[in-house]
Amino acid sequence: MAQVESSYGEFTKRNAAVVFVAAQKIDGFFKGKEHVRNKKYPFPVLFDETRKVTRAYGVYHAFGHDAYNIARPATFVIDGNGKIRWIAISPNQNERPAIEDILAAIDSSVLT
């Protein structure tokens, strides 16, 4: 979120909305609600507590013996008509697409 926050002006220049969906409990172990309240991000952060959104977008991942449920970090560029124009699904919890790649995807989706 910090990477997007520092580049937020580039998104607004392109008239692109930014929304984060966190696949976690709002008041769970990672204290998401408290974190969002303290950070005051310039974009909404929504909590997918039931993993309904992560399942719908195909980034839900159950692993291990006890099926510990997580979501793969993913970035979607969706046009004004609701059509997905670009997807980046990270191979692990630490990697994310470069901001430049996301902005390029936004730029190209406006032209097509």
Secondary structure, DSSP 4 states (H G I P E B T S, - for coil): -HHHHHTHHHHHHTT----EEE-S-TTSTT-HHHHHHHH--SS-EEE-TT-HHHHHTT-EEEETTTTEEEE--EEEEE-TTS-EEEEEE-SSTT----HHHHHHHHHHHHH-
